[in-house]
Amino acid sequence: MKRVGFIGLGVMGEPMCRNLAVKAEVEVVGYDRDAAPLQRLAEHGVSSARSLREVAEDAEVIFLCLPSGEAVSEVAHAQDGLLAVVRPGQIVVDCSTSSVEVTQWLHREFAEVGATFIDAPIARTRAAAEAGKLSVMVGSDEATFEKVRPLLMTFAEEITLCGAVGSGQVVKILNNMILFQIVVVLAEAKSIGESAGVDPELLFETLAKGSADSFALRNHGMKAILKDDFPLRAFSVEYARKDMNYALQLAKSAGVDPQGARKVNALFSQAIEAGLGKQYWPVVSRLIAGG
């Protein structure tokens, strides 16, 4: 493999692309509407493409890291989009979180032009992306998975083949559905404990020593909720609601009434209405605290 393309160099895509360029012995060409990440990545050997066609030229594998399934579909279907420019044998790896329906639909469309489209949504934080320690949940046939796994290993420490195309999205969507609900419970616990006179920092540190310990507690609870730190260039409430809507679609197709997920989704909508939609999503804790 000589050349890899990377489309979407945002909060997660930029460090992923950088790790790919630094660790993989391949040429990496990047594409984004924003020139700033391309300028930063140039220092690490990433060349800039001026169009999707230029990304696809000679690239055996093309990574996507975009905000939504709608954005992925736009990149695929735009005039001179990927479906118009890919060649037979090329592999498109979607690291975005998209709906299962869109993922499977694109898999069929790319197959019609001789290319392979698989899903490989990512989990964990921006810090994990910087460190190359993401978790990737892959929906693919085994042969394609083995071809792309060495590339995935440059930015991920946990790589799981979840099943056929679309399965990676199912697992990622459910991962986020669970995470969102845990963090809301942590915000409720903080508010209740404070009202009862318990120091929030002591509360969370003590919970971390018992059966309530979790990744959510140590990262979203201690690093965001306790510090009341909800920056703009992070996974926003708007993105969280997008993923929760995907979860609700999955639940509906399964005939399951996800009561907890519906309540958290309503909280996301309330936060967006309150003007908090662009902030790091645990900011919903402010609504729970009455702020």
C-alpha positions as CSV (number, residue, x, y, z in Angstrom):
1,M,0.0,0.0,0.0
2,K,1.5,3.3,-1.1
3,R,-1.1,6.0,-0.7
4,V,-4.0,6.7,1.7
5,G,-6.6,9.5,1.6
6,F,-8.2,11.1,4.6
7,I,-11.4,13.2,4.4
8,G,-12.5,15.2,7.4
9,L,-9.9,16.8,9.6
10,G,-11.9,18.1,12.5
11,V,-11.6,17.5,16.3
12,M,-10.9,13.8,15.9
13,G,-9.9,13.5,12.2
14,E,-6.9,15.7,12.5
15,P,-5.0,13.7,15.2
16,M,-6.1,10.5,13.5
17,C,-4.6,11.6,10.2
18,R,-1.5,12.8,11.9
19,N,-0.9,9.4,13.6
20,L,-1.6,7.7,10.3
21,A,1.0,9.8,8.6
22,V,3.6,9.5,11.3
23,K,3.3,5.7,12.0
24,A,2.2,4.1,8.7
25,E,4.8,3.8,5.9
26,V,2.4,5.3,3.3
27,E,1.9,8.7,1.7
28,V,-1.2,10.4,3.2
29,V,-3.2,13.0,1.4
30,G,-5.8,15.0,3.4
31,Y,-8.9,17.0,2.4
32,D,-11.0,19.4,4.5
33,R,-12.9,22.6,3.8
34,D,-10.9,24.3,6.5
35,A,-7.3,25.0,5.5
36,A,-6.0,25.3,9.1
37,P,-5.7,21.6,9.9
38,L,-4.1,20.9,6.5
39,Q,-1.4,23.5,7.3
40,R,-0.7,21.9,10.6
41,L,-0.6,18.4,9.2
42,A,1.8,19.5,6.4
43,E,4.5,19.5,9.1
44,H,3.9,15.8,9.5
45,G,4.1,14.9,5.8
46,V,0.4,15.1,4.9
47,S,-0.1,16.5,1.5
48,S,-3.3,18.6,0.7
49,A,-5.9,17.8,-1.9
50,R,-8.0,20.4,-3.6
51,S,-10.9,18.1,-4.4
52,L,-12.4,14.7,-3.6
53,R,-11.2,13.5,-6.9
54,E,-7.6,14.4,-6.0
55,V,-7.9,12.5,-2.7
56,A,-9.1,9.4,-4.5
57,E,-6.4,9.4,-7.1
58,D,-4.0,6.5,-6.5
59,A,-5.2,6.0,-2.9
60,E,-5.8,2.3,-2.1
61,V,-7.8,3.3,1.1
62,I,-9.8,6.4,1.8
63,F,-10.7,7.3,5.4
64,L,-13.8,9.4,6.3
65,C,-14.2,11.2,9.6
66,L,-17.2,13.4,9.2
67,P,-19.9,14.9,11.6
68,S,-22.8,12.7,10.5
69,G,-24.3,10.2,8.1
70,E,-25.8,13.0,6.2
71,A,-22.3,14.5,5.7
72,V,-20.9,11.1,4.6
73,S,-23.8,10.8,2.1
74,E,-23.0,14.2,0.7
75,V,-19.3,13.4,0.2
76,A,-20.4,10.3,-1.6
77,H,-23.1,11.7,-3.8
78,A,-21.9,15.3,-4.6
79,Q,-21.0,16.1,-8.1
80,D,-17.4,14.7,-8.4
81,G,-18.1,13.0,-5.1
82,L,-16.5,9.7,-4.1
83,L,-19.1,7.5,-6.0
84,A,-18.2,9.4,-9.2
85,V,-14.4,9.1,-8.8
86,V,-13.5,5.9,-6.9
87,R,-12.0,3.0,-8.9
88,P,-12.7,-0.7,-8.6
89,G,-10.7,-2.2,-5.7
90,Q,-10.5,0.9,-3.6
91,I,-11.6,0.7,0.0
92,V,-13.6,3.5,1.8
93,V,-13.4,3.3,5.6
94,D,-16.0,5.4,7.4
95,C,-14.9,6.4,10.9
96,S,-17.9,8.7,11.3
97,T,-20.9,7.7,13.4
98,S,-23.7,7.3,10.9
99,S,-27.0,5.6,10.8
100,V,-27.0,1.9,10.1
101,E,-29.4,2.4,7.2
102,V,-27.1,5.0,5.5
103,T,-24.1,2.8,6.0
104,Q,-25.6,-0.3,4.4
105,W,-27.0,1.8,1.6
106,L,-23.6,3.3,0.8
107,H,-22.0,-0.2,1.0
108,R,-24.3,-1.3,-1.8
109,E,-23.7,1.8,-3.9
110,F,-20.0,1.5,-3.7
111,A,-20.1,-2.2,-4.5
112,E,-22.0,-1.3,-7.7
113,V,-18.9,0.6,-8.9
114,G,-16.5,-2.1,-7.7
115,A,-15.3,-0.4,-4.5
116,T,-15.7,-1.5,-0.9
117,F,-17.3,0.7,1.8
118,I,-17.0,-0.4,5.4
119,D,-17.9,1.2,8.7
120,A,-15.3,1.8,11.5
121,P,-16.7,4.3,13.9
122,I,-14.4,5.5,16.7
123,A,-14.9,5.9,20.4
124,R,-13.2,7.7,23.3
125,T,-11.9,11.2,23.6
126,R,-9.9,13.8,21.7
127,A,-7.0,13.0,24.1
128,A,-7.2,9.4,23.1
129,A,-7.2,10.4,19.4
130,E,-4.0,12.5,20.0
131,A,-2.4,9.5,21.8
132,G,-3.4,7.0,19.2
133,K,-5.5,5.1,21.7
134,L,-9.0,5.1,20.2
135,S,-11.4,2.2,20.2
136,V,-12.7,1.3,16.7
137,M,-15.7,-0.8,16.0
138,V,-15.6,-2.3,12.5
139,G,-18.4,-3.6,10.3
140,S,-16.7,-5.5,7.4
141,D,-16.0,-8.8,5.8
142,E,-12.8,-10.4,7.3
143,A,-10.6,-10.0,4.2
144,T,-11.2,-6.2,4.0
145,F,-10.8,-5.9,7.8
146,E,-7.4,-7.6,7.6
147,K,-6.3,-5.2,4.9
148,V,-7.1,-2.0,6.8
149,R,-6.3,-3.2,10.3
150,P,-2.6,-2.1,10.2
151,L,-3.8,1.4,9.3
152,L,-6.4,1.4,12.0
153,M,-3.6,0.4,14.5
154,T,-1.9,3.8,13.9
155,F,-4.6,5.6,15.8
156,A,-6.4,2.9,17.8
157,E,-5.4,0.5,20.6
158,E,-8.7,-1.5,20.6
159,I,-10.0,-2.7,17.2
160,T,-13.0,-5.0,17.1
161,L,-14.6,-6.7,14.1
162,C,-18.3,-6.5,15.1
163,G,-19.8,-8.3,12.1
164,A,-21.0,-7.4,8.6
165,V,-21.1,-3.9,7.3
166,G,-23.3,-1.8,9.6
167,S,-22.5,-3.8,12.7
168,G,-19.8,-1.3,13.8
169,Q,-22.3,1.5,13.7
170,V,-24.8,-0.6,15.8
171,V,-22.1,-1.1,18.5
172,K,-20.9,2.5,18.5
173,I,-24.4,3.9,18.6
174,L,-25.3,1.7,21.6
175,N,-22.0,2.6,23.3
176,N,-22.9,6.3,23.1
177,M,-26.5,5.6,24.2
178,I,-25.2,4.0,27.4
179,L,-22.5,6.6,28.0
180,F,-25.0,9.5,27.7
181,Q,-27.3,8.0,30.3
182,I,-24.4,7.3,32.7
183,V,-23.2,10.8,32.5
184,V,-26.6,12.3,33.1
185,V,-26.9,10.0,36.2
186,L,-23.6,11.3,37.4
187,A,-24.8,14.9,37.0
188,E,-27.9,14.0,39.0
189,A,-25.8,12.4,41.7
190,K,-23.6,15.5,42.0
191,S,-26.6,17.8,42.3
192,I,-28.2,15.5,45.0
193,G,-25.0,15.1,46.9
194,E,-24.3,18.9,46.9
195,S,-27.8,19.6,48.2
196,A,-27.2,17.1,51.0
197,G,-23.9,18.9,52.0
198,V,-21.4,16.5,50.4
199,D,-18.4,17.9,48.5
200,P,-18.8,17.0,44.8
201,E,-15.1,16.2,44.4
202,L,-15.1,13.9,47.5
203,L,-18.3,12.3,46.1
204,F,-16.8,11.4,42.7
205,E,-13.4,10.3,44.2
206,T,-15.2,8.0,46.6
207,L,-17.5,6.6,43.8
208,A,-14.4,5.9,41.8
209,K,-13.2,3.5,44.6
210,G,-16.4,1.5,44.6
211,S,-18.8,-0.3,42.2
212,A,-19.9,3.0,40.7
213,D,-16.5,3.5,39.1
214,S,-16.5,3.9,35.3
215,F,-14.8,5.5,32.3
216,A,-17.6,8.1,32.3
217,L,-17.0,9.0,35.9
218,R,-13.3,9.4,35.5
219,N,-13.4,11.4,32.3
220,H,-16.7,13.1,31.8
221,G,-17.5,13.4,35.5
222,M,-14.2,14.4,37.0
223,K,-12.7,16.3,34.0
224,A,-15.8,18.1,32.8
225,I,-18.7,18.1,35.2
226,L,-16.7,18.7,38.4
227,K,-14.6,21.5,36.7
228,D,-17.7,23.0,34.9
229,D,-15.5,22.9,31.8
230,F,-17.4,22.4,28.5
231,P,-15.3,23.8,25.6
232,L,-16.5,24.5,22.1
233,R,-14.1,22.4,20.1
234,A,-15.3,19.1,21.5
235,F,-18.1,16.6,21.0
236,S,-21.1,18.9,21.3
237,V,-24.6,18.5,22.5
238,E,-25.8,18.8,18.9
239,Y,-23.6,15.8,18.0
240,A,-24.8,13.9,21.0
241,R,-28.4,14.4,20.1
242,K,-27.6,13.2,16.5
243,D,-26.2,10.0,17.9
244,M,-29.0,9.5,20.3
245,N,-31.5,9.9,17.5
246,Y,-29.7,7.1,15.7
247,A,-30.1,5.0,18.9
248,L,-33.8,5.7,19.0
249,Q,-34.1,4.7,15.4
250,L,-32.4,1.4,16.2
251,A,-34.7,0.9,19.2
252,K,-37.8,1.5,17.1
253,S,-36.7,-1.1,14.5
254,A,-36.1,-3.6,17.3
255,G,-39.5,-3.0,18.9
256,V,-37.9,-1.7,22.2
257,D,-39.1,1.3,24.1
258,P,-35.8,3.0,25.4
259,Q,-37.3,5.1,28.2
260,G,-34.0,6.3,29.6
261,A,-32.6,7.2,26.2
262,R,-35.8,9.2,25.4
263,K,-35.4,11.2,28.6
264,V,-31.8,12.0,27.9
265,N,-32.6,13.0,24.3
266,A,-35.2,15.4,25.6
267,L,-32.5,16.9,27.9
268,F,-30.3,17.4,24.8
269,S,-33.1,19.2,23.1
270,Q,-33.6,21.4,26.1
271,A,-29.9,22.2,26.2
272,I,-29.9,23.2,22.5
273,E,-32.9,25.5,23.1
274,A,-31.0,27.1,26.0
275,G,-28.1,28.0,23.6
276,L,-25.7,25.3,24.8
277,G,-25.8,23.2,21.6
278,K,-22.2,24.0,20.5
279,Q,-20.6,23.2,23.9
280,Y,-19.1,19.9,25.1
281,W,-22.1,17.7,25.7
282,P,-21.8,17.1,29.5
283,V,-22.8,20.7,29.8
284,V,-26.3,19.3,30.2
285,S,-25.3,18.9,33.8
286,R,-25.9,22.6,34.2
287,L,-29.6,22.1,33.4
288,I,-29.8,19.3,36.0
289,A,-28.2,21.6,38.6
290,G,-30.7,24.3,37.7
291,G,-28.0,26.6,36.2
